[in-house]
Amino acid sequence: MESSVYKINKGINRPIEFRGLKAQYIWWLAGGILALLMLFVFMYLCGLNGFICLGIVFFGGAWVFGAVYRMSYRFGEFGMMKRAAGRKIPRVIRSRSRKNFILRP
């Protein structure tokens, strides 16, 4: 009788990763590239020289890539969301009465 050989998917429950970018940063990079494409089209249609458009988009693209990779390495998969949530936590909670701590039957 022949035995079957199955391949095991070892990527289960791991975050999506593409060339070092994790999770939502892939979408941030795609949005940045799309915004740069729209910027190039807008500048070119306004009559700006093509080489100037390419230069602006090139340096903008380098900045977008650097910023997104920096955020990916600094915050990780969920770190940016945790940081945004952490900013909403109050530093001090003040209670001016004892009503909240009195036990009621």
DSSP file (Angstrom, degrees, kcal/mol; ACC not computed):
  #  RESIDUE AA STRUCTURE BP1 BP2  ACC     N-H-->O    O-->H-N    N-H-->O    O-->H-N    TCO  KAPPA ALPHA  PHI   PSI    X-CA   Y-CA   Z-CA
    1    1 A M              0   0    0      0, 0.0     2,-0.2     0, 0.0     0, 0.0   0.000 360.0 360.0 360.0 138.5    0.0    0.0    0.0
    2    2 A E        -     0   0    0      1,-0.0     2,-0.4     0, 0.0     0, 0.0  -0.579 360.0-137.0 -85.7 143.3    1.3    3.5   -0.9
    3    3 A S        -     0   0    0     -2,-0.2     2,-0.3     1,-0.0    -1,-0.0  -0.791  17.6-127.8 -98.0 143.6    1.7    6.2    1.7
    4    4 A S        -     0   0    0     -2,-0.4     2,-0.5     2,-0.0    -1,-0.0  -0.654  12.6-148.6 -89.9 143.6    0.6    9.7    0.9
    5    5 A V        -     0   0    0     -2,-0.3     2,-0.4     2,-0.0    -2,-0.0  -0.960  15.2-169.1-114.9 121.6    3.0   12.6    1.4
    6    6 A Y        -     0   0    0     -2,-0.5     2,-0.4     0, 0.0    -2,-0.0  -0.881  19.8-128.3-111.6 140.4    1.3   15.9    2.4
    7    7 A K        -     0   0    0     -2,-0.4     2,-0.5     1,-0.0    -2,-0.0  -0.710  23.2-137.9 -84.5 136.2    3.0   19.3    2.4
    8    8 A I        -     0   0    0     -2,-0.4     2,-0.9     2,-0.0    -1,-0.0  -0.820   7.3-135.9 -97.8 129.6    2.6   21.1    5.7
    9    9 A N    >   -     0   0    0     -2,-0.5     3,-0.7     1,-0.1    -2,-0.0  -0.750  22.1-178.0 -83.5 107.3    1.8   24.8    5.6
   10   10 A K  T 3   +     0   0    0     -2,-0.9    -1,-0.1     1,-0.2    -2,-0.0   0.378  68.4  76.9 -89.3   5.1    4.1   26.3    8.2
   11   11 A G  T >   +     0   0    0      3,-0.0     3,-1.4     2,-0.0    -1,-0.2   0.224  61.8 134.0 -98.2  14.9    2.9   29.8    7.7
   12   12 A I  T <  S+     0   0    0     -3,-0.7     0, 0.0     1,-0.3     0, 0.0  -0.441  76.5   5.7 -69.2 137.3   -0.4   29.3    9.6
   13   13 A N  T 3  S+     0   0    0      1,-0.3    -1,-0.3    -2,-0.1    -2,-0.0   0.648  99.8 125.2  63.5  19.6   -1.2   32.1   12.1
   14   14 A R    <   -     0   0    0     -3,-1.4    -1,-0.3     1,-0.1     3,-0.1  -0.780  67.6-102.9-100.4 152.1    1.7   34.2   11.0
   15   15 A P        -     0   0    0      0, 0.0     2,-0.2     0, 0.0    -1,-0.1  -0.377  42.7 -95.5 -70.5 153.2    1.3   37.8    9.8
   16   16 A I        -     0   0    0     -2,-0.1     7,-2.5     2,-0.0     2,-0.4  -0.496  49.7-174.5 -65.6 133.2    1.4   38.5    6.1
   17   17 A E  E     -A   22   0A   0      5,-0.2     2,-0.4    -2,-0.2     5,-0.2  -0.999  16.0-178.9-137.2 134.9    4.9   39.6    5.2
   18   18 A F  E >  S-A   21   0A   0      3,-2.2     3,-2.0    -2,-0.4    -2,-0.0  -0.924  75.7 -30.3-136.3 109.1    6.3   40.8    1.9
   19   19 A R  T 3  S-     0   0    0     -2,-0.4     3,-0.1     1,-0.3    -1,-0.0   0.858 127.3 -43.2  51.7  42.9   10.0   41.6    1.6
   20   20 A G  T 3  S+     0   0    0      1,-0.3     2,-0.3    52,-0.0    -1,-0.3   0.189 111.5 119.2  93.5 -16.9   10.2   42.7    5.2
   21   21 A L  E <   -A   18   0A   0     -3,-2.0    -3,-2.2     2,-0.0     2,-0.4  -0.671  51.3-150.1 -83.9 136.7    7.0   44.6    5.3
   22   22 A K  E >   -A   17   0A   0     -2,-0.3     3,-2.1    -5,-0.2    -5,-0.2  -0.874  39.4 -51.3-113.1 141.3    4.5   43.3    7.8
   23   23 A A  T >  S+     0   0    0     -7,-2.5     3,-1.3    -2,-0.4     4,-0.5  -0.042 124.0  14.1  48.2-116.5    0.7   43.3    7.8
   24   24 A Q  T 3> S+     0   0    0     53,-0.4     4,-1.8     1,-0.3     3,-0.4   0.657 112.6  75.7 -71.3 -15.6   -0.9   46.8    7.2
   25   25 A Y  H <> S+     0   0    0     -3,-2.1     4,-2.3     1,-0.2    -1,-0.3   0.766  86.5  62.7 -69.3 -23.5    2.4   48.4    6.0
   26   26 A I  H <> S+     0   0    0     -3,-1.3     4,-2.1    -4,-0.2    -1,-0.2   0.916 106.3  45.2 -62.8 -42.0    2.0   46.6    2.7
   27   27 A W  H  > S+     0   0    0     -4,-0.5     4,-2.5    -3,-0.4    -2,-0.2   0.872 110.0  54.1 -70.0 -36.7   -1.2   48.6    2.2
   28   28 A W  H  X S+     0   0    0     -4,-1.8     4,-2.1     2,-0.2    -2,-0.2   0.917 110.6  46.9 -61.7 -42.2    0.5   51.9    3.4
   29   29 A L  H  X S+     0   0    0     -4,-2.3     4,-2.4     2,-0.2    -2,-0.2   0.911 111.7  50.1 -66.7 -42.2    3.2   51.3    0.8
   30   30 A A  H  X S+     0   0    0     -4,-2.1     4,-2.3     1,-0.2    -2,-0.2   0.906 111.3  49.2 -62.9 -41.2    0.7   50.6   -2.0
   31   31 A G  H  X S+     0   0    0     -4,-2.5     4,-2.3     2,-0.2    -1,-0.2   0.889 110.5  50.9 -64.5 -39.4   -1.3   53.7   -1.1
   32   32 A G  H  X S+     0   0    0     -4,-2.1     4,-2.1     2,-0.2    -2,-0.2   0.903 111.1  47.3 -64.5 -42.0    1.9   55.8   -1.1
   33   33 A I  H  X S+     0   0    0     -4,-2.4     4,-2.1     2,-0.2    -2,-0.2   0.904 112.2  50.0 -66.8 -40.5    2.9   54.5   -4.6
   34   34 A L  H  X S+     0   0    0     -4,-2.3     4,-2.2     2,-0.2    -2,-0.2   0.896 109.8  51.1 -64.3 -39.8   -0.6   55.1   -5.9
   35   35 A A  H  X S+     0   0    0     -4,-2.3     4,-2.2     1,-0.2    -1,-0.2   0.890 109.6  50.5 -64.3 -38.9   -0.5   58.7   -4.5
   36   36 A L  H  X S+     0   0    0     -4,-2.1     4,-2.4     2,-0.2    -2,-0.2   0.867 108.5  52.4 -66.9 -35.9    2.8   59.3   -6.2
   37   37 A L  H  X S+     0   0    0     -4,-2.1     4,-2.3     2,-0.2    -2,-0.2   0.929 110.6  47.2 -64.0 -44.7    1.4   58.0   -9.5
   38   38 A M  H  X S+     0   0    0     -4,-2.2     4,-2.5     1,-0.2    -2,-0.2   0.877 110.8  52.6 -64.4 -36.9   -1.5   60.4   -9.3
   39   39 A L  H  X S+     0   0    0     -4,-2.2     4,-2.6     2,-0.2     5,-0.2   0.910 109.1  49.6 -63.4 -42.6    0.9   63.2   -8.4
   40   40 A F  H  X S+     0   0    0     -4,-2.4     4,-2.6     2,-0.2     5,-0.2   0.933 111.8  48.0 -61.5 -46.3    3.0   62.5  -11.5
   41   41 A V  H  X S+     0   0    0     -4,-2.3     4,-2.4     1,-0.2    -2,-0.2   0.919 112.9  48.7 -61.7 -43.8   -0.1   62.4  -13.7
   42   42 A F  H  X S+     0   0    0     -4,-2.5     4,-1.4     2,-0.2    -2,-0.2   0.929 114.0  45.0 -62.6 -46.3   -1.4   65.7  -12.2
   43   43 A M  H  <>S+     0   0    0     -4,-2.6     5,-2.0     1,-0.2     4,-0.3   0.896 114.1  49.5 -65.8 -39.3    2.0   67.5  -12.6
   44   44 A Y  H ><5S+     0   0    0     -4,-2.6     3,-1.1     1,-0.2    -1,-0.2   0.898 110.8  49.2 -67.7 -40.1    2.5   66.2  -16.2
   45   45 A L  H 3<5S+     0   0    0     -4,-2.4    -1,-0.2     1,-0.3    -2,-0.2   0.761 103.7  61.2 -71.2 -23.7   -1.0   67.2  -17.3
   46   46 A C  T 3<5S-     0   0    0     -4,-1.4    -1,-0.3    -5,-0.2    -2,-0.2   0.558 123.7-104.1 -77.3  -7.5   -0.4   70.7  -15.8
   47   47 A G  T < 5 +     0   0    0     -3,-1.1    -3,-0.2    -4,-0.3    -2,-0.1   0.577  67.0 152.0  99.3  10.7    2.5   71.1  -18.2
   48   48 A L      < -     0   0    0     -5,-2.0    -1,-0.3     1,-0.1     5,-0.0  -0.456  58.3 -89.4 -72.4 147.6    5.5   70.6  -15.9
   49   49 A N     >  -     0   0    0      1,-0.1     4,-2.2    -2,-0.1     3,-0.2  -0.279  32.5-127.6 -58.0 139.9    8.6   69.2  -17.6
   50   50 A G  H  > S+     0   0    0      1,-0.2     4,-2.4     2,-0.2     5,-0.1   0.840 107.3  52.7 -61.0 -36.6    8.7   65.3  -17.6
   51   51 A F  H  > S+     0   0    0      2,-0.2     4,-2.3     1,-0.2    -1,-0.2   0.861 108.7  49.7 -70.1 -35.1   12.2   65.1  -16.0
   52   52 A I  H  > S+     0   0    0      2,-0.2     4,-2.5    -3,-0.2    -2,-0.2   0.913 111.0  50.3 -67.7 -41.7   11.2   67.4  -13.2
   53   53 A C  H  X S+     0   0    0     -4,-2.2     4,-2.5     1,-0.2     5,-0.2   0.928 111.4  48.4 -59.5 -45.5    8.1   65.3  -12.6
   54   54 A L  H  X S+     0   0    0     -4,-2.4     4,-2.6     1,-0.2    -1,-0.2   0.898 110.8  51.0 -63.5 -40.3   10.2   62.1  -12.5
   55   55 A G  H  X S+     0   0    0     -4,-2.3     4,-2.4     2,-0.2     5,-0.3   0.929 112.0  46.0 -63.6 -45.1   12.7   63.7  -10.1
   56   56 A I  H  X S+     0   0    0     -4,-2.5     4,-2.2     1,-0.2    -2,-0.2   0.923 116.0  45.6 -63.5 -44.3   10.0   64.8   -7.7
   57   57 A V  H  X S+     0   0    0     -4,-2.5     4,-2.6    -5,-0.2    -2,-0.2   0.867 111.2  53.8 -68.2 -35.9    8.3   61.4   -7.9
   58   58 A F  H  X S+     0   0    0     -4,-2.6     4,-2.3    -5,-0.2    -2,-0.2   0.951 113.2  40.9 -63.3 -49.4   11.6   59.6   -7.5
   59   59 A F  H  X S+     0   0    0     -4,-2.4     4,-2.0     1,-0.2    -2,-0.2   0.863 115.4  51.9 -69.5 -33.9   12.6   61.4   -4.3
   60   60 A G  H  X S+     0   0    0     -4,-2.2     4,-2.5    -5,-0.3    -1,-0.2   0.896 109.8  49.9 -64.7 -39.7    9.0   61.2   -3.0
   61   61 A G  H  X S+     0   0    0     -4,-2.6     4,-2.8     2,-0.2     5,-0.2   0.892 108.9  51.4 -65.8 -40.4    9.1   57.4   -3.7
   62   62 A A  H  X S+     0   0    0     -4,-2.3     4,-2.3     1,-0.2    -1,-0.2   0.906 111.9  47.7 -62.4 -40.2   12.4   57.1   -1.8
   63   63 A W  H  X S+     0   0    0     -4,-2.0     4,-2.8     2,-0.2    -2,-0.2   0.920 112.3  48.7 -66.3 -43.6   10.9   59.0    1.1
   64   64 A V  H  X S+     0   0    0     -4,-2.5     4,-2.6     2,-0.2     5,-0.3   0.937 112.9  47.5 -62.2 -46.9    7.7   56.8    1.1
   65   65 A F  H  X S+     0   0    0     -4,-2.8     4,-2.4     1,-0.2     5,-0.2   0.934 114.6  46.6 -60.2 -46.4    9.7   53.6    1.0
   66   66 A G  H  X S+     0   0    0     -4,-2.3     4,-2.2    -5,-0.2    -2,-0.2   0.919 113.8  47.5 -62.9 -44.2   12.0   54.7    3.8
   67   67 A A  H  X S+     0   0    0     -4,-2.8     4,-2.3     2,-0.2    -1,-0.2   0.915 113.9  46.4 -65.2 -43.4    9.2   55.9    6.0
   68   68 A V  H  X S+     0   0    0     -4,-2.6     4,-2.3    -5,-0.2    -2,-0.2   0.917 114.2  46.8 -68.9 -42.3    7.1   52.7    5.6
   69   69 A Y  H  X S+     0   0    0     -4,-2.4     4,-2.3    -5,-0.3     5,-0.2   0.889 111.7  52.3 -65.8 -37.5   10.0   50.4    6.1
   70   70 A R  H  X S+     0   0    0     -4,-2.2     4,-2.4    -5,-0.2    -2,-0.2   0.925 111.3  46.3 -62.1 -44.8   11.1   52.4    9.2
   71   71 A M  H  X>S+     0   0    0     -4,-2.3     4,-2.7     2,-0.2     5,-0.6   0.890 111.1  53.3 -64.4 -38.8    7.5   52.1   10.6
   72   72 A S  H  X5S+     0   0    0     -4,-2.3     4,-1.4     1,-0.2    -2,-0.2   0.918 114.8  39.5 -63.7 -43.6    7.4   48.4    9.9
   73   73 A Y  H  <5S+     0   0    0     -4,-2.3    -1,-0.2     2,-0.2    -2,-0.2   0.858 119.7  46.5 -74.6 -34.0   10.6   47.7   11.7
   74   74 A R  H  <5S+     0   0    0     -4,-2.4    -2,-0.2    -5,-0.2    -3,-0.2   0.929 126.9  22.3 -74.9 -46.0    9.9   50.1   14.6
   75   75 A F  H  X5S-     0   0    0     -4,-2.7     4,-0.9    -5,-0.2     3,-0.3   0.724  90.2-157.8 -99.3 -23.9    6.3   49.2   15.4
   76   76 A G  T  << -     0   0    0     -4,-1.4     4,-0.4    -5,-0.6    -1,-0.2  -0.360  52.8 -33.6  76.4-159.4    5.9   45.6   14.0
   77   77 A E  T  4 S+     0   0    0      1,-0.2   -53,-0.4     2,-0.1    -1,-0.2   0.925 141.7   8.9 -67.4 -47.7    2.7   44.0   13.1
   78   78 A F  T  > S+     0   0    0     -3,-0.3     4,-2.2     1,-0.1     3,-0.2   0.404 100.2 100.6-113.9   0.1    0.4   45.6   15.7
   79   79 A G  H  X S+     0   0    0     -4,-0.9     4,-2.4     1,-0.2     5,-0.2   0.842  79.6  51.8 -61.8 -38.9    2.7   48.3   17.2
   80   80 A M  H  > S+     0   0    0     -4,-0.4     4,-2.1     1,-0.2    -1,-0.2   0.894 111.8  47.3 -68.1 -37.8    1.3   51.3   15.4
   81   81 A M  H  > S+     0   0    0     -3,-0.2     4,-2.1     2,-0.2    -1,-0.2   0.883 112.0  50.9 -68.3 -37.5   -2.2   50.5   16.4
   82   82 A K  H  X S+     0   0    0     -4,-2.2     4,-2.3     2,-0.2    -2,-0.2   0.886 109.9  50.2 -66.2 -38.1   -1.1   49.9   20.0
   83   83 A R  H  X S+     0   0    0     -4,-2.4     4,-1.3     2,-0.2    -2,-0.2   0.917 110.6  48.7 -66.0 -42.9    0.6   53.3   20.0
   84   84 A A  H  < S+     0   0    0     -4,-2.1     4,-0.5     1,-0.2    -2,-0.2   0.885 113.8  47.1 -64.4 -37.8   -2.4   55.1   18.6
   85   85 A A  H >< S+     0   0    0     -4,-2.1     3,-1.0     1,-0.2     4,-0.4   0.860 106.8  58.3 -70.7 -35.2   -4.6   53.4   21.2
   86   86 A G  H >< S+     0   0    0     -4,-2.3     3,-0.8     1,-0.3    -1,-0.2   0.792  97.8  60.3 -65.3 -28.2   -2.1   54.3   24.0
   87   87 A R  T 3< S+     0   0    0     -4,-1.3    -1,-0.3     1,-0.2    -2,-0.2   0.732 100.2  56.4 -70.9 -21.5   -2.4   57.9   23.2
   88   88 A K  T <  S+     0   0    0     -3,-1.0    -1,-0.2    -4,-0.5    -2,-0.2   0.534  81.9 101.9 -89.1  -6.7   -6.2   57.8   24.0
   89   89 A I  S <  S-     0   0    0     -3,-0.8     2,-0.1    -4,-0.4    -3,-0.0  -0.642  79.0-119.3 -78.6 129.1   -5.7   56.4   27.5
   90   90 A P        -     0   0    0      0, 0.0     3,-0.1     0, 0.0    -2,-0.1  -0.387   9.4-143.2 -68.5 146.5   -6.1   59.2   30.1
   91   91 A R  S    S+     0   0    0      1,-0.2     2,-0.4    -2,-0.1    -2,-0.0   0.839  84.8  24.6 -77.3 -33.5   -3.0   59.9   32.3
   92   92 A V        -     0   0    0      2,-0.0     2,-0.5    -3,-0.0    -1,-0.2  -0.992  63.1-156.4-135.4 139.2   -5.1   60.6   35.4
   93   93 A I        -     0   0    0     -2,-0.4     2,-0.5    -3,-0.1     0, 0.0  -0.975  18.1-162.4-113.7 121.2   -8.5   59.5   36.5
   94   94 A R        -     0   0    0     -2,-0.5     2,-0.5     2,-0.0    -2,-0.0  -0.877  10.3-173.0-108.8 133.7  -10.1   61.9   39.0
   95   95 A S        -     0   0    0     -2,-0.5    -2,-0.0     1,-0.1     3,-0.0  -0.990   5.4-173.5-123.3 121.6  -13.0   61.0   41.2
   96   96 A R        +     0   0    0     -2,-0.5     2,-0.3     2,-0.0    -1,-0.1   0.460  69.9  38.7 -96.3  -1.8  -14.5   63.8   43.3
   97   97 A S  S    S-     0   0    0      1,-0.0     3,-0.3     0, 0.0     4,-0.1  -0.934  72.5-128.1-141.1 167.3  -16.9   61.7   45.2
   98   98 A R  S >> S+     0   0    0     -2,-0.3     3,-1.4     1,-0.2     4,-0.8   0.302  78.2 106.3 -97.2   9.3  -17.0   58.2   46.9
   99   99 A K  G >4 S+     0   0    0      1,-0.3     3,-0.8     2,-0.2    -1,-0.2   0.869  75.4  55.8 -56.6 -38.9  -20.2   57.2   45.2
  100  100 A N  G 34 S+     0   0    0     -3,-0.3    -1,-0.3     1,-0.2    -2,-0.1   0.723 110.6  44.7 -68.3 -20.0  -18.5   54.9   42.8
  101  101 A F  G <4 S+     0   0    0     -3,-1.4     2,-0.4     2,-0.1    -1,-0.2   0.464  85.1 104.8-107.2  -2.8  -16.8   52.9   45.7
  102  102 A I  S << S-     0   0    0     -4,-0.8     2,-0.4    -3,-0.8    -3,-0.0  -0.665  70.6-128.2 -82.5 130.1  -19.8   52.5   48.0
  103  103 A L        -     0   0    0     -2,-0.4    -2,-0.1     2,-0.0    -1,-0.0  -0.613  21.2-155.6 -79.3 131.4  -21.2   49.0   48.0
  104  104 A R              0   0    0     -2,-0.4    -1,-0.0     1,-0.1     0, 0.0  -0.889 360.0 360.0-109.2 139.1  -24.9   48.9   47.5
  105  105 A P              0   0    0      0, 0.0    -1,-0.1     0, 0.0    -2,-0.0   0.504 360.0 360.0 -71.7 360.0  -27.1   45.9   48.7
